[in-house]
Amino acid sequence: MDFMRRKVALAAIAGAMLAGGAVGATAFAASSGSGTTATTPAASSNSSNPAPPSGTFKPIETPSHEATESAQREAQENAGQIPTVP
């Protein structure tokens, strides 16, 4: 009887260790990716002026979106710039 209790206790401890390891690995794997991007040379050398996003800006030209835009924003979009005004 004592041998059976010991086996059950060891199985419970082993299961808890595996579950805790899986949860810990998942938690640290998700947070480690964001930490590496903050230490890139571009981010650390010029943190007050972040680099502009790469790619081509494509404005939204639907009638419902155009109705809410200011004239300044539309002018920036027409010039191919990323809008900085609402």
N, C-alpha and C positions, 0 to 999 in steps of 0.2 A: 504494500500500500504506500509506503514512504517513497519507494522507487517510482511509482506512478505519479505522485505529486511533484517529484523533482523533475520528471520528464515534461509534465504540463507547464511547470514554472519556467523551465528552460525554453520550451517552445514559445511561450508568451513573451519572454524577454527577447528572443531572436526575432520574432515577428515585429515587436515594437522597434527594435533597432533597424530592421529593414524599412519599415514604414517611415521612421524618422529620417533615415538617410535619404529616402526618395523625396520626401518633402523638403529637406534641407538642400538637396542638390537642385531641385526645381526652383526654389526661392533664390539661391545664390546665382544660378545660371541666368535667370531673368534680369537680375540687377547688375551683373557683371558686364553686360553688353553696353549699358548706358555709361558706365564708368570709363570705358576705353575711348569713347568718342570725345569726352571732355579734355583728354590729354593730348589731342592732336596738335601739331605745331601751329596750324592756322587759328585754332580756337584759343590757344594759350598766348600767342603772340599779339593778337589784336582782338581782345574780347569786347571792347566798346563798339567796334564796327565789324559786325559779323559779315562773312563773305556772302555775296548775293547768291540766291539759288541758281543751280545750273539748269539748262534747258531753255525752251522757248515759252514766253508768256502767251497764253491764249485766253483772251477775254471772253466772258459770258455775254452773248449777244441776244438772249431771249427777251421778248417784250416785257415780261414781268420784272426781270432784273434791270433792264434799261430804265424802267419807270422810277426806280428807287435810287439811281445813281446821280451824283452831283455833276455839274459841268466840268469841274476840275478833274474828277476821276475819269470821265469819258475822254477828256483831252489826253490824259496820261495813257489810257488804253489805246487810243488812236495813234499815239506816238510810239507804241510798242513797249512802253515802260510798265513795270509792275506798279500798280496804284499804291500810293501812300496816303491817300485821303479817302474818307468814306463816301 
